[in-house]
């Protein structure tokens, strides 16, 4: 499933990007329906920022301006995000009550920046304004005299003013002359659409499982309990341990027993398989098949090279080597929430690591692309003969035919 957000840059007086306003979008038409509930829009924007995109990605490591409704301010939702990455935009519809003021004081104490969106003075602002860092003034809804009067009347050290919906050179020049510090509007840039793949609840559960399984000393009971909450994965595990491959003496129906039969290494492998397979929506099935086949080839190459201790690492690198393509985001972002060991992260991102890992991956990729000579030459450098390479690939294909979920 695709999810969308729009971003519009906010500039300072030196034409440097200070941050981006994050705007809720239902699709890629780049419009916002006035019928959309404000809490729904703010909630979805925050969830998408956090779970699906990541704030640094959306804002290029600047600040995100996000609309906050009454409920989200009272519940201090902002504290889920780093204080140096977020500006809390208090919507003009928020009634300034004692509860809201207390929440804003707490946010200020934690170091968050507060802004008032579409500023028009209303009762309660006399108590809110001392807490605010930025006042946003709508240049379409206000005239030149009002724009200047707001700065004259409310200006103080530590308070900045942002001219929004600026559409002409004349408006920009006037805002600059009047003392506005930040600028936003069509004159500078229209909102741009950002698209990401939304992970399903099952995918999120499996990420938790992946992280548990990658801990130095995995907690068996915790893992079994989490597996049991994932009906689809539980089914796959029971189907696997009851297959001819494991040949149990009698049918296994207990998840805990099934996990003990598999062991941590095998459980991790099959979790990776169902996780990758679950990302197939809106993607060619061949991408998933290639990921799994590549992982098995690399595992077989590790065995052939006399490195059985690296089989699991090789399988992981191969299976996740196309995760950036499946999720349509850079690899560093795609694996950000997965607690892989550093050697696996480095190999996937391509930022160093053991030569054997990179060489093995290159051999597998060259072979699957039919670049036989290069594959053979690279394999020779890590002690793999042409016959060993052919056998590794043939056995991987046979494995795929038997176990591909």
C-alpha positions as CSV (number, residue, x, y, z in Angstrom):
1,X,0.0,0.0,0.0
2,X,1.3,3.4,-0.9
3,X,1.0,6.4,1.5
4,X,1.6,10.1,0.7
5,X,2.7,13.3,2.3
6,X,3.5,16.7,0.7
7,X,6.4,18.9,1.8
8,X,6.8,22.6,1.2
9,X,10.2,24.3,2.0
10,X,10.4,27.2,4.4
11,X,13.3,29.6,3.8
12,X,15.2,32.1,5.9
13,X,16.2,35.6,4.9
14,X,19.4,34.3,3.3
15,X,17.3,31.9,1.0
16,X,18.5,28.9,3.0
17,X,16.0,26.1,3.8
18,X,15.1,26.3,7.5
19,X,12.6,23.5,7.4
20,X,9.6,21.9,5.6
21,X,5.9,22.0,6.4
22,X,4.6,18.5,6.2
23,X,1.1,18.3,4.7
24,X,-1.3,15.4,4.8
25,X,-2.3,13.9,1.4
26,X,-4.7,11.1,0.7
27,X,-3.2,10.4,-2.8
28,X,-0.8,11.8,-5.3
29,X,-3.1,14.6,-6.6
30,X,-1.4,17.0,-4.2
31,X,-4.6,18.5,-2.8
32,X,-6.2,18.5,0.7
33,X,-9.9,17.8,1.2
34,X,-11.6,20.4,3.5
35,X,-13.8,17.5,4.6
36,X,-10.9,15.7,6.2
37,X,-11.1,15.6,10.0
38,X,-8.2,17.7,11.5
39,X,-7.3,15.0,14.1
40,X,-7.3,12.3,11.4
41,X,-5.1,14.4,9.2
42,X,-2.6,15.3,12.0
43,X,-2.6,11.8,13.3
44,X,-1.9,10.3,9.9
45,X,0.8,12.9,9.1
46,X,2.6,12.1,12.4
47,X,2.4,8.3,11.9
48,X,3.6,8.5,8.4
49,X,6.4,10.8,9.3
50,X,7.5,8.4,12.0
51,X,6.7,4.9,10.6
52,X,6.7,5.2,6.8
53,X,9.1,8.0,5.8
54,X,11.3,9.2,8.7
55,X,11.6,12.9,9.5
56,X,15.2,13.2,8.3
57,X,14.2,11.9,4.9
58,X,11.3,14.3,4.5
59,X,13.2,17.3,5.7
60,X,16.7,16.6,4.5
61,X,17.8,16.8,8.2
62,X,16.2,20.2,8.8
63,X,13.0,20.8,10.8
64,X,9.5,19.5,10.1
65,X,6.6,21.9,10.7
66,X,3.6,19.7,11.6
67,X,0.0,20.8,12.4
68,X,-1.1,19.9,16.0
69,X,-4.7,19.8,17.0
70,X,-6.0,20.2,20.6
71,X,-6.0,16.5,21.3
72,X,-2.4,16.0,20.0
73,X,-1.1,19.0,22.1
74,X,-2.8,17.8,25.3
75,X,-1.5,14.3,24.8
76,X,2.1,15.6,24.3
77,X,2.4,13.5,21.1
78,X,5.3,15.7,20.0
79,X,7.6,14.0,22.5
80,X,7.7,10.9,20.2
81,X,9.9,13.0,17.9
82,X,13.4,14.5,18.4
83,X,13.1,18.1,19.6
84,X,15.7,19.3,17.1
85,X,13.6,17.9,14.2
86,X,10.1,19.2,14.9
87,X,8.2,22.5,15.1
88,X,4.8,22.1,16.7
89,X,2.3,24.2,14.7
90,X,-0.6,25.1,16.9
91,X,-3.7,25.3,14.7
92,X,-5.8,28.4,14.8
93,X,-8.7,26.2,15.8
94,X,-7.1,25.3,19.1
95,X,-8.9,26.9,22.1
96,X,-6.3,28.2,24.5
97,X,-7.3,26.6,27.8
98,X,-5.3,26.0,31.0
99,X,-4.7,22.4,29.9
100,X,-3.3,23.5,26.5
101,X,-1.0,26.1,28.2
102,X,0.3,23.5,30.6
103,X,1.1,21.1,27.7
104,X,2.8,23.9,25.8
105,X,4.9,24.8,28.8
106,X,6.0,21.1,29.1
107,X,7.0,21.0,25.4
108,X,9.0,24.2,25.8
109,X,10.7,22.8,28.9
110,X,11.7,19.8,26.7
111,X,13.2,22.1,24.1
112,X,10.5,22.0,21.3
113,X,9.8,25.0,19.1
114,X,6.2,26.2,19.1
115,X,4.5,28.1,16.2
116,X,1.1,29.6,15.8
117,X,-0.4,28.8,12.4
118,X,-2.5,31.3,10.5
119,X,-2.2,33.9,13.2
120,X,-5.2,36.0,14.0
121,X,-5.4,37.2,17.6
122,X,-7.9,35.4,19.8
123,X,-8.6,35.3,23.6
124,X,-6.0,33.3,25.4
125,X,-3.1,34.3,23.1
126,X,-1.9,36.8,25.7
127,X,-0.8,33.8,27.8
128,X,0.3,31.6,24.9
129,X,2.4,34.2,23.0
130,X,5.3,34.2,25.7
131,X,5.7,30.5,25.0
132,X,5.7,30.8,21.2
133,X,8.9,30.9,19.0
134,X,7.3,31.5,15.6
135,X,4.1,33.3,14.4
136,X,2.9,32.4,10.9
137,X,1.0,35.1,9.1
138,X,-1.1,34.2,6.0
139,X,-0.3,36.8,3.3
140,X,-3.4,35.9,1.3
141,X,-5.7,36.6,4.3
142,X,-4.1,39.8,5.5
143,X,-3.2,43.1,4.0
144,X,0.1,45.0,4.1
145,X,-0.9,47.1,7.1
146,X,-2.0,44.1,9.2
147,X,1.1,42.2,8.3
148,X,3.3,45.1,9.6
149,X,1.1,45.7,12.6
150,X,1.4,42.1,13.8
151,X,5.2,42.5,14.1
152,X,5.0,45.9,15.7
153,X,2.4,44.8,18.3
154,X,3.7,41.4,19.2
155,X,7.4,41.4,18.3
156,X,9.9,40.6,21.1
157,X,13.3,39.1,21.4
158,X,13.2,35.4,20.7
159,X,10.0,35.6,18.6
160,X,10.3,35.2,14.8
161,X,7.6,35.8,12.2
162,X,7.0,33.6,9.1
163,X,5.3,35.0,6.0
164,X,3.3,32.1,4.5
165,X,1.4,31.9,1.2
166,X,3.7,34.4,-0.4
167,X,3.1,34.3,-4.2
168,X,4.8,37.3,-5.7
169,X,8.2,39.1,-5.7
170,X,6.4,42.2,-4.3
171,X,5.0,40.2,-1.3
172,X,8.5,38.7,-0.7
173,X,10.2,42.1,-0.7
174,X,7.5,43.6,1.5
175,X,7.8,40.8,4.1
176,X,11.6,41.1,4.1
177,X,11.4,44.8,4.7
178,X,8.7,44.4,7.4
179,X,11.0,42.1,9.4
180,X,9.8,38.7,8.6
181,X,12.5,36.1,9.3
182,X,11.0,33.1,7.4
183,X,9.2,32.6,4.1
184,X,6.9,30.0,2.6
185,X,4.6,30.0,-0.5
186,X,4.2,29.3,-4.2
187,X,6.6,32.1,-5.0
188,X,9.4,29.9,-3.6
189,X,8.2,26.3,-4.2
190,X,4.9,24.4,-4.4
191,X,4.4,21.4,-2.2
192,X,6.0,18.3,-3.6
193,X,4.5,14.8,-3.1
194,X,6.4,12.1,-1.3
195,X,5.4,8.5,-1.6
196,X,6.3,5.5,0.6
197,X,5.4,1.9,1.1
198,X,3.3,1.5,4.2
199,X,4.2,-1.6,6.3
200,X,1.3,-3.7,7.3
201,X,0.7,-4.6,11.0
202,X,2.1,-8.1,10.2
203,X,5.2,-6.5,8.8
204,X,5.7,-4.4,11.9
205,X,5.3,-7.5,14.1
206,X,7.9,-9.3,12.0
207,X,10.3,-6.3,12.4
208,X,10.0,-6.7,16.2
209,X,10.7,-10.4,15.8
210,X,13.7,-9.8,13.6
211,X,15.1,-7.4,16.2
212,X,14.5,-10.0,19.0
213,X,16.2,-12.7,17.0
214,X,19.2,-10.4,16.3
215,X,19.8,-9.8,20.0
216,X,23.0,-11.3,21.5
217,X,20.9,-13.7,23.7
218,X,17.4,-14.0,22.2
219,X,14.6,-14.6,24.7
220,X,12.9,-17.8,23.6
221,X,9.7,-17.2,25.5
222,X,9.3,-13.6,24.3
223,X,9.9,-14.8,20.7
224,X,7.4,-17.6,21.0
225,X,4.8,-15.3,22.4
226,X,5.2,-12.8,19.6
227,X,5.1,-15.5,16.9
228,X,1.8,-16.7,18.3
229,X,0.3,-13.2,17.7
230,X,1.1,-13.5,14.0
231,X,-1.4,-16.0,12.7
232,X,0.1,-16.1,9.2
233,X,3.6,-16.7,10.4
234,X,2.5,-19.3,12.9
235,X,0.8,-21.2,10.1
236,X,4.0,-21.1,8.0
237,X,6.1,-22.3,10.9
238,X,3.8,-25.2,11.7
239,X,3.5,-26.1,8.0
240,X,7.3,-26.1,7.8
241,X,8.1,-28.3,10.8
242,X,5.4,-30.8,9.7
243,X,6.9,-31.0,6.2
244,X,8.8,-34.0,4.8
245,X,12.0,-31.9,5.2
246,X,11.8,-32.3,9.0
247,X,9.9,-35.6,9.0
248,X,8.4,-35.3,12.6
249,X,7.4,-38.6,14.3
250,X,4.0,-37.1,14.9
251,X,2.3,-33.9,13.9
252,X,3.6,-30.8,15.7
253,X,0.8,-28.3,16.8
254,X,2.6,-26.3,19.5
255,X,4.3,-23.1,18.3
256,X,6.8,-23.2,21.2
257,X,7.7,-26.8,20.3
258,X,7.9,-25.9,16.6
259,X,10.3,-23.1,17.4
260,X,12.5,-25.4,19.5
261,X,12.6,-27.9,16.6
262,X,13.7,-25.2,14.2
263,X,16.2,-23.4,16.4
264,X,17.0,-19.7,16.4
265,X,19.0,-19.8,13.2
266,X,16.4,-21.6,11.1
267,X,13.6,-19.5,12.7
268,X,15.4,-16.3,11.7
269,X,15.9,-17.6,8.2
270,X,12.2,-18.4,7.7
271,X,11.1,-15.2,9.3
272,X,13.2,-13.3,6.8
273,X,11.6,-15.3,4.0
274,X,8.0,-14.5,5.0
275,X,8.9,-10.9,5.7
276,X,10.4,-10.4,2.2
277,X,7.5,-12.3,0.7
278,X,5.0,-10.1,2.5
279,X,6.4,-7.0,0.7
280,X,5.3,-8.3,-2.6
281,X,2.2,-6.1,-2.8
282,X,2.4,-3.8,-5.9
283,X,5.8,-5.4,-6.7
284,X,6.6,-8.0,-9.3
285,X,6.8,-11.4,-7.7
286,X,10.1,-11.9,-9.5
287,X,11.8,-9.4,-7.2
288,X,10.9,-11.4,-4.1
289,X,11.9,-14.7,-5.8
290,X,15.3,-13.1,-6.8
291,X,15.9,-11.9,-3.2
292,X,15.3,-15.4,-1.8
293,X,17.2,-17.2,-4.4
294,X,20.2,-14.8,-4.1
295,X,20.2,-15.4,-0.3
296,X,20.3,-19.2,-0.7
297,X,23.0,-19.0,-3.3
298,X,25.2,-16.9,-1.0
299,X,24.5,-19.3,1.9
300,X,25.7,-22.2,-0.3
301,X,28.8,-20.2,-1.4
302,X,29.7,-19.7,2.3
303,X,29.4,-23.5,2.8
304,X,31.5,-24.2,-0.3
305,X,34.2,-21.7,0.8
306,X,34.6,-23.4,4.1
307,X,32.9,-20.7,6.1
308,X,29.8,-22.4,7.6
309,X,29.8,-19.9,10.4
310,X,28.9,-17.2,7.9
311,X,26.0,-19.0,6.2
312,X,23.3,-17.1,8.2
313,X,25.0,-13.8,7.5
314,X,25.2,-14.6,3.7
315,X,21.5,-15.6,3.6
316,X,20.5,-12.4,5.3
317,X,22.5,-10.2,3.0
318,X,21.2,-11.9,-0.1
319,X,17.6,-11.9,0.9
320,X,17.6,-8.2,1.9
321,X,19.7,-7.0,-1.0
322,X,16.7,-5.8,-2.9
323,X,14.8,-4.3,0.1
324,X,15.5,-0.8,-1.2
325,X,13.7,-1.7,-4.5
326,X,10.8,-3.4,-2.7
327,X,10.2,-0.5,-0.4
328,X,11.2,2.2,-3.0
329,X,13.5,4.0,-0.6
330,X,17.3,4.2,-0.1
331,X,18.8,1.1,1.5
332,X,20.0,3.0,4.5
333,X,16.4,4.0,5.2
334,X,14.9,0.7,4.3
335,X,16.9,-1.2,7.0
336,X,16.9,1.6,9.6
337,X,14.5,-0.1,11.9
338,X,16.1,-3.5,11.6
339,X,18.7,-4.3,14.2
340,X,21.1,-6.1,11.9
341,X,24.7,-6.6,13.0
342,X,27.1,-3.9,11.6
343,X,28.7,-6.3,9.1
344,X,25.3,-7.0,7.5
345,X,24.3,-3.3,7.5
346,X,27.6,-2.3,5.9
347,X,27.3,-5.0,3.2
348,X,23.8,-3.9,2.3
349,X,24.6,-0.2,2.2
350,X,27.9,-0.8,0.5
351,X,29.9,1.2,3.1
352,X,32.7,-1.3,3.8
353,X,32.8,-4.5,5.6
354,X,34.6,-7.8,5.0
355,X,35.7,-8.4,1.4
356,X,34.4,-11.9,1.4
357,X,30.8,-10.6,2.0
358,X,31.0,-8.2,-0.9
359,X,32.7,-10.7,-3.2
360,X,30.1,-13.4,-2.4
361,X,27.3,-11.0,-3.2
362,X,28.9,-9.9,-6.4
363,X,29.4,-13.5,-7.5
364,X,25.7,-14.3,-6.8
365,X,24.5,-11.2,-8.7
366,X,26.8,-11.8,-11.7
367,X,25.7,-15.4,-11.9
368,X,22.0,-14.6,-11.8
369,X,22.5,-11.9,-14.5
370,X,24.3,-14.4,-16.7
371,X,27.7,-12.6,-16.5
372,X,29.4,-16.0,-16.3
373,X,33.1,-14.9,-16.8
374,X,33.0,-12.2,-14.2
375,X,31.2,-14.5,-11.7
376,X,33.8,-17.2,-12.2
377,X,36.7,-14.9,-11.9
378,X,35.3,-13.3,-8.7
379,X,34.5,-16.7,-7.3
380,X,38.0,-17.9,-7.9
381,X,39.4,-15.0,-5.7
382,X,37.5,-16.4,-2.7
383,X,38.3,-20.1,-3.3
384,X,35.2,-21.1,-5.2
385,X,35.7,-23.3,-8.3
386,X,33.3,-23.1,-11.4
387,X,31.9,-26.5,-10.4
388,X,31.3,-25.4,-6.8
389,X,29.5,-22.2,-8.1
390,X,27.3,-24.2,-10.5
391,X,26.4,-26.6,-7.7
392,X,25.6,-23.8,-5.3
393,X,23.3,-22.2,-7.8
394,X,21.6,-25.5,-8.8
395,X,21.0,-26.4,-5.1
396,X,19.5,-23.0,-4.5
397,X,17.1,-23.4,-7.4
398,X,16.1,-26.8,-6.1
399,X,15.5,-25.3,-2.6
400,X,13.4,-22.6,-4.1
401,X,11.2,-25.1,-5.9
402,X,10.7,-27.0,-2.6
403,X,10.3,-24.2,-0.1
404,X,9.4,-21.0,-1.8
405,X,6.4,-19.7,0.2
